[in-house]
Amino acid sequence: MTRRLAQVAKKVGVSEATVSRVLNGKPGVSDSTRQAVLSALDVLGYERPTQLRGERARLVGLVLPELQNPIFPAFAEVIGGALAQLGLTPVLCTQTKGGVSEADYVDLLLQQQVSGVVFAGGLYAQADAPHDHYRELADRNIPVVLVNAAIEHLGFPCVSCDDAVAVEQAWRHLASLGHERIGLVLGPGDHMPSGRKLAAARALAPELPDEHVARAMFSLEGGQAAAARLLDRGVTGIICASDPLALGAVRAARRKGLSVPGDISVVGYDDSAFMNCTEPPLTTVRQPIEAMGRAAVELLNAQIGGGSVTPEELLFEPELVVRGSTAQAPRG
């Protein structure tokens, strides 16, 4: 190994440390030097390391935060199918509480020489979460696409549903039904899509009081606890940042002896599976999962093929789906 480093370094006219960085896929080496080192390996008859043999494994990591919220299996189905059509094999990486972390999955995927990674609903959507593993992917020039949030400065392309339009649709719907005291159930304070939703609500209703905004973890139980606080403050309409949060809000209303939609109207977000089968069927804002998933795969495939993609966020238009959980505001 040491002899090989020395021979290649002499051939290229660089230090052994530089050769070592190239062989280990480390950043901090110019493209021209990297190519010169690889060419020297070939000329001297040494085999390139697996990860530098040109063609990466035809594997693509698909990293999801959970599978309990039906929106994530829906994204996995669309993205996985589109990858398979291109001859790429999706590797599903689902985080579990206290289990394998997102950073651990990234290490695992790098070891497998993946062609690229698609993240949906990951830590990149939380401003205060650790983002070092994303930086490592960028440093190694691994193709990456993010779904529903962007990371500043790394240049990853991003496919998102337009949070501002979603809130506008839901808010105007409730207002048209006579609701004046409208509340929001959003994700944690550093959750960027929730921040966008709140900004959109404040643009529509500058007088929106802080006590009409409740934060929750993304779960049915979180939605129930947050909505219960809003109900105590007298809201008659609740807009939620996910369908499970909305189902929690419906449960909170019932626990207080209130009817949905007679006393309280609830709007979800996603239009995930079975929301038309709930009681009452849930009014929600639908994400265009099919179009978003296919766009994410197209962006990833373009990068894998060596093409350049713009780092701007592609915003997709949501659609309000009116069902039985919203009605005229109660009088009095």
Order of alpha helices (4+ residues) and beta strands (2+ residues): alpha-alpha-alpha-beta-alpha-beta-alpha-beta-alpha-beta-beta-alpha-beta-alpha-beta-alpha-beta-alpha-beta-beta-alpha-beta-beta
